[in-house]
Amino acid sequence: MPYRHFSDLDADVRARAARIRLAVFDVDGTLTDGGLFVGEDGHETKVFHVHDGLGLKRLHENGVQVAIVTARISHPVTLRAEELGIEHLYQGQQDKRACVLEIIDALGLTPDEAAFVGDDLPDLAPMRMVGLAVAVADAHPTVAEHAHYVTRRAGGHGAAREACDLILAAQGKADAELERWL
């Protein structure tokens, strides 16, 4: 059973994840390992993990809205969001909490129905107001302290996929969704 590591999940975390209708992800340090590759021409390159991408797509296919909220503006992020079919992309957001609240409101949801996955201090405010706060394994210690769940995997190395799998497992969709791949 690929989701057995969620079988001993804290009941509170499971209940929080079961309510999620919107999952919001930071980029640098969460969907990537935090490294920035900048060429001499000033163009930026990022490395995304394919497992994370499939996790984001699976969430969407199972009725959970997916959003990306990041403080930086990056063309590679735009391309990746387009490739994954993510409609809710917000770059250049210095106030991530306000941005997440706007998304929640626009979708007619409540903060308890949202999750935020992050890694560093700018992610604390949105994490503290959502129903499920997830920190990646290599998150800043203060961020990890404020998370309901800390992934086993590091940012950019499958942490986002783990968060997606957690939500699907808590909602009872993981096993049925897995059948389509067997």
C-alpha positions in Angstrom: 0.0 0.0 0.0 1.8 3.2 -1.1 0.0 5.4 1.4 0.7 3.3 4.5 2.9 6.0 6.0 -0.3 8.0 6.4 -2.0 5.2 8.4 -0.5 6.4 11.7 -1.3 10.0 10.9 -2.5 12.2 13.8 -6.3 12.3 13.8 -6.3 16.2 13.9 -4.1 16.3 10.8 -6.2 13.7 9.0 -9.4 15.7 9.8 -7.8 19.0 8.6 -6.6 17.4 5.4 -10.0 15.8 4.7 -11.6 19.3 4.6 -9.2 20.7 2.0 -10.7 22.2 -1.2 -7.8 24.5 -2.1 -4.1 23.7 -1.8 -1.7 26.6 -2.1 2.0 26.1 -2.7 5.0 28.4 -2.4 7.7 28.0 -5.1 11.3 28.6 -4.0 12.2 26.0 -1.4 8.9 24.2 -1.7 8.3 23.3 -5.4 12.0 23.7 -5.9 15.0 23.0 -3.7 15.5 26.8 -3.3 18.5 27.0 -5.6 18.4 29.8 -8.2 20.3 29.3 -11.5 21.0 32.7 -13.1 22.9 32.7 -16.3 25.3 35.5 -17.4 22.5 36.8 -19.5 20.3 37.2 -16.4 17.8 34.5 -17.4 16.7 32.3 -14.5 16.3 28.6 -14.6 14.5 26.4 -12.0 14.4 22.7 -11.4 11.0 21.2 -10.6 10.4 17.6 -9.5 8.1 15.6 -11.8 6.6 13.7 -8.9 5.4 17.1 -7.5 3.8 18.0 -10.8 1.8 14.8 -11.0 0.7 15.3 -7.4 -0.6 18.8 -8.2 -2.4 17.4 -11.3 -4.0 14.6 -9.3 -5.2 17.0 -6.7 -7.0 19.1 -9.3 -8.4 16.0 -11.0 -9.9 15.0 -7.6 -11.7 18.2 -7.0 -9.1 20.2 -5.0 -8.2 23.6 -6.5 -4.4 24.2 -6.8 -2.7 27.6 -6.5 0.8 28.9 -6.5 1.6 32.0 -4.5 5.2 33.3 -4.6 7.0 36.5 -3.7 9.3 36.3 -6.8 8.4 36.8 -10.4 9.8 34.1 -12.6 9.1 33.0 -16.2 10.0 29.4 -15.5 7.2 29.3 -12.9 4.8 30.7 -15.4 5.8 28.0 -17.9 5.5 25.2 -15.2 2.1 26.4 -14.1 0.8 26.5 -17.7 2.2 23.0 -18.3 0.4 21.7 -15.2 -2.9 23.5 -16.0 -2.7 25.6 -12.8 -5.0 28.6 -13.3 -4.4 30.2 -9.9 -0.8 31.6 -10.3 0.1 34.7 -8.3 3.7 35.9 -8.5 5.2 39.0 -7.0 3.1 38.6 -3.8 4.8 40.3 -0.9 1.7 39.7 1.3 1.0 36.1 0.8 -1.7 36.0 3.5 -3.7 38.6 1.7 -3.3 36.9 -1.6 -4.4 33.5 -0.2 -7.5 35.2 1.5 -8.4 36.7 -1.9 -8.2 33.3 -3.6 -10.3 31.7 -0.8 -12.9 34.4 -1.1 -13.0 34.2 -4.9 -13.6 30.4 -4.7 -16.3 30.8 -2.1 -14.3 28.8 0.5 -13.3 29.3 4.1 -9.8 29.3 5.5 -10.4 25.9 7.1 -10.8 24.5 3.5 -7.4 25.7 2.4 -3.9 24.3 2.9 -0.6 26.1 2.5 2.7 24.4 1.8 5.8 26.4 2.5 9.3 26.5 3.8 10.4 29.9 5.0 9.4 32.9 7.1 7.3 34.7 4.4 5.1 31.6 4.5 4.2 31.8 8.2 1.3 34.3 7.8 -0.7 32.2 5.3 0.2 29.0 7.1 -1.2 30.3 10.4 -4.6 31.2 8.9 -5.4 28.1 6.8 -6.9 24.8 7.9 -3.8 22.7 7.1 -0.3 24.2 7.3 2.4 22.0 5.8 6.1 22.6 6.1 8.7 20.8 3.9 11.3 18.7 5.7 14.0 21.3 5.2 11.9 24.3 6.2 13.1 27.0 8.5 12.7 25.6 12.1 10.2 28.3 13.0 8.0 27.4 10.0 8.2 23.7 10.9 7.1 24.6 14.5 3.9 26.3 13.1 3.0 23.5 10.7 0.3 20.9 11.3 2.4 18.5 9.2 6.0 18.4 8.2 6.9 16.3 5.2 9.5 13.6 5.1 10.8 14.9 1.8 12.7 18.2 1.2 11.5 21.0 -0.9 11.9 20.3 -4.6 12.5 16.6 -3.9 8.9 15.3 -3.6 7.6 17.3 -0.6 4.8 18.8 -2.6 3.8 15.4 -3.8 3.8 14.1 -0.2 1.4 16.9 0.7 -0.8 16.1 -2.2 -0.8 12.4 -1.3 -1.7 13.3 2.3 -4.7 15.3 1.2 -5.9 12.5 -1.2 -5.4 9.8 1.5 -7.3 11.8 4.2 -10.2 12.4 1.8 -10.4 8.7 1.0 -9.5 9.2 -2.7 -6.0 7.8 -2.8 -6.8 4.2 -3.2 -9.6 4.6 -5.8 -7.4 7.1 -7.6 -4.5 4.7 -7.5 -6.6 2.0 -9.3 -6.5 4.0 -12.5 -2.8 3.6 -12.6 -2.8 -0.2 -12.0 
